[in-house]
Amino acid sequence: MVKVLLLPDYVATGPRLSEGAAIWRELQMLMPQHELRTCMCVGPFVDDDGHAAFFDKSKKYVQKQTTLDTKRDLLTSVAAVLRSIAIHHPDIVVGSGQGGAVAIALASPLLLEVCLAARNFKLPELRAIAPAWSKVKQIVAIQPRLARKDRIGPMFRLIAPELLDEELQKSSPRPEGRWGHAPVLGVIPRNYLDTSAEDLFTELDISARIATCSVNRLRARFCRSLA
């Protein structure tokens, strides 16, 4: 059995459930020899209509404050997902939209260290998170985005410098450990409006599938990661 943790986009409940079902069908097609079991971690923020989000709408109009608010939301969302991983022990983490942005952040040990230090985790929580996180074998980021108007590339460079800043990476106890043990697969369609997402994947050296990648190649990739 393969456990999949879904990180949904900021959408209403109906579309969220439909998208989750579509992701399950695609994964089942890629791994027909495995029984899939899915669980979901929604964002920690809720709008006036009750829709969950990983990034809250910043009420500030100054760029610096908007960046700080988005950084705060990223760390809060990563913390929520880490706690969910400790509960469900997934083999695969799949994030879509806003969940896709959080999925990318999850792959950085240095950024996770920042999150754990900033979000007041207790020692028993850390003891539960570490072994659960080590069991994650694949991370998938589908059409990652932040707020509706923000291009993910420029903003991600500001809120997640741990992924891109060479000096920060060199200051890490393990500079070679830019990425964790779980490989990241980026998924964006060719007509995706935010072209900075593909540029971000390239800069982060994330293996990207642009709609036309063959099913056989994807199936082989997932089978290798789960072996």
N, C-alpha and C positions, 0 to 999 in steps of 0.2 A: 504494500500500500504506500502511495506517495501523498504526503500532506502538502497542500498549497495554501499559502496565506495571501489573500487578495487585499490590496490597498486601493480602494476605489477613488474615482475622480469626484470632484465637487458637483454632484448632480442630485436630482430628486430620487426618492426611494425606488420608484418603478424602473427608471433607466439604469439605476445602480444595480438592481437585481438582474436585469436583462443583460447588462454588460458582463456581470459575473458569470452568468450562465454561458454566454458566448465564449468567454475565456476558458471555462471548463471544457467546452466542446472542442476548442482548438487544441488544448493540451492533451485531451484524451485521444484526439486524432494523431498527435505527435507521438504519444506513448501508449499505444493500444494494449501493450502487454502488461501495463500497470493499472491498478485500481486507484482512482484519484479521489481524495477527500478534501474539500475546500472549506476554509473558514475565512472570516473577513474582519479586518481591523479598520474601522471608519475613523475619520479625522476627529481630533479633540475639540474642534470649534464648531459651533452650530449657529446658523443664521436665523433671522426672524421667522422663517418658514419651517424651521426644524431640519434643514439640510446640513449634513455634516461636511466639514472641510478640513484639509490639512493646513491651509493658509487662510487666515482671517483677513478681511478687507481692512487695509490700513486707513485710519481716519486722518492721517497726516498728509500734507501736500508737499512738504519739504523732502527732497530726495534722500538726504541723510537719515531722517527719521523713518521714512518708508523702508529703507534698507535695514535699519535696526529692527523694525517691527517684523519684517520678513525673516530675518535671521532668528529672532526669538521664536517665531512660529515654526521654523524648520527644526530647531532644537527640541521644542515641545512635542512636535509630531514624531521625531525620531525616538524620543523617550517613550511615547505611547506605543509605537510599533515594537520597540525592544521588549516592553512588558508583555505585549501580545505574543511575541516569539517565545518568551519564557513559558507562557501558558500552553501554546499549541504545538511547539516543537516542529515547525514546518521543514520540509525538504526544499521547497521552492517558494520564493517571495515574488509576487507579480504586482507591480504598481501601475496604475493607469492614470493619465492626466496629472493631477496634483500628487496622487499616490506614486506616480512614476518618478517625480522629482525626489520624493522621500526615499524611494528605492535606490536611486543613485547615491544619495548621501549615506545609506546604510552600508555601502561597500567600502567606505573609507575608515580604516582603524583609527586614524588620527582624529577625524571628525567625531567618531563615536566616543573617543576619550574626552573630547571637549564637551560633548553632550552629557556624559556620565558625571563629569565634574560640575557642570552648571545646573543640573536638574535634580540634585539632592536625592540620589539613589541610596537606599540603605544597603548594608552589607548582605543581608539575606537575599535581596533582589539581585545583587551582582552575582551571587553564587548560583542563582537560578538562570540568569541571562547567559552567562558565559558558556555553559555546556549546550544550551539550546541554540545559541548563535553558531557555535562550531559545527552544528549538524546541518545548517543551511548549505545547499549544494549549488544553487543557481539563483540569480537575481534577474528579473526581467523588468525593464522600464518601457512602458508603452506610451508614446506621445506625451512625454513629460512636459509639464507646464507649471506655472505659479498662479498668479492672479490672471484674470482674463486679458488684461491690457499689457502685462509685462512680458517682454521677450525673455525666455528662460536663460539664454546664453549670457548676456551682459549682467543680469541680476544674480545669476548663480556664481559668477566670478566674485561678486561682492559679498554674498552671504555664506559662501563655502570656500574660502581661500585655502582651507586645508587640502582641498582637492587639486588646486592649481598653483599655489604659491611655492616656488622652489625653495625659498629660504625656510618656510615653515616645514616643508618636507625634510630638509636637511637637519633641522633642529629636533626632529623626532628621534627617539631612541633607536628606531629601526628605519632609517631613511629609505631603504629599499622596499619597505612595506607600505607603499602608497595605496595598494589595494589589498583587501582581505583575501581569504581563502576562496570565497564564492565568486565565480566569474559573472560579469554583467553583460546582458544582451539588451541592446536598445532596439526598439521597434517604432518606426515612423513611416507613414505612407509617403509616396512621392509627391503628393499634392498638399502636404502639410504646410499650413500657412506660416508657421514660425520656423523659418529656415535656420535660425540660430540654434535650434535643437540638434540638427545634424552637425553643425560646426562644433557644438559642445561635445558631442560624442567623439568627434575626430580629435579634439584637443585632449579629451580625457582618455583617449585610446580605448574606447568602449566598442566592442564588436557590435556592429549595427546591421539589422536586417531591414532593407528598404522594400517591403512588400513583394519584390520579385524573387527573393531568395527561395530556393527550392525547398519543398517540404522534407525531402530526403536529407538535406544538409542539416536542417533544424532538428529532425528526429535523431540523427547521429549525434548532434551536439548534446541533446538532452540525455540520451542514453549514456554518453560518456560521463556526464556530470553525476548521474545517478548510480554509476557502476561502483 
